[in-house]
């Protein structure tokens, strides 16, 4: 099993990254504030406007260290890519399937099957852990509706119909989301999902978490030889990492959503960690982003038992394992893609 290495998050807007031997050096106003050996890193996530030196970008590409650039507010900008080492036959299979909506649906439905299954178990888990604090009857009713959608999704052979089933299930799930917020409700009310830009504190956290999860999925897909830009459910669009968005669907509720709820309910983030822009957008402050990323990295170290492999591994390796299982399915080693079913 692959080893989970450290992610370096650079959150200061004026930080500059450079290379010194086998170390990445972080500087502010030409003063070194930290350095990390490259061999300990799996990836570098940079939120700085100043960027990184060409020498560092080249070194990261050569060593397979994922160097991603985000705006200070969490919007993905770019990532360094070294020489492609993927199996060309695997990618040919991926492209052939993506070109056929019928074949694409055979894979896409399992991503959505995992998504709806996991969303259902987020609600079930809440009724079990907090029966006195959540509307149990409402959650049970929604859980039953999501359960009823699962066989329809599994048998679906049309992408548009599949998207309709997914959209309906997602709406039912998010209708319950506000009731999952058990602390600081005055500062973190949730009415509906909004984005680009997020208009409230909860949506700001969800958007940021989804950006990080998409980045992890894109890196995982590249590492197993797949093209993260050519998807099955999300169709190809210039600049969109469609297969990464496909893969993250089954992980949204159990990885990103539960993490956001933990940050709120455990008061790791409070109202002071957000700022509202003139256009109505709500964004994390520098301190808020640091607190979020610290907790995110800690979460990725937590051990779970993978439901298909029956092996213990850290949460941070789940995107890689799912990407590996997808590659094995495309190669014909597995008959069907096994989604990540969480309980």
Secondary structure as UniProt FT lines:
FT   STRAND          6..10
FT   TURN            13..14
FT   STRAND          15..20
FT   TURN            21..22
FT   STRAND          23..28
FT   TURN            29..30
FT   STRAND          31..37
FT   HELIX           38..40
FT   STRAND          41..46
FT   HELIX           54..63
FT   STRAND          66..70
FT   TURN            72..73
FT   STRAND          76..79
FT   HELIX           88..99
FT   HELIX           101..129
FT   TURN            131..133
FT   HELIX           136..155
FT   HELIX           159..175
FT   HELIX           177..180
FT   TURN            185..187
FT   HELIX           201..223
FT   TURN            224..225
FT   TURN            228..229
FT   TURN            238..239
FT   HELIX           242..249
FT   TURN            250..251
FT   HELIX           252..257
FT   HELIX           258..265
FT   TURN            266..267
FT   HELIX           271..273
FT   STRAND          274..276
FT   TURN            278..279
FT   STRAND          282..284
FT   HELIX           286..301
FT   STRAND          303..305
FT   TURN            307..309
FT   STRAND          312..314
FT   HELIX           315..317
FT   HELIX           318..331
//
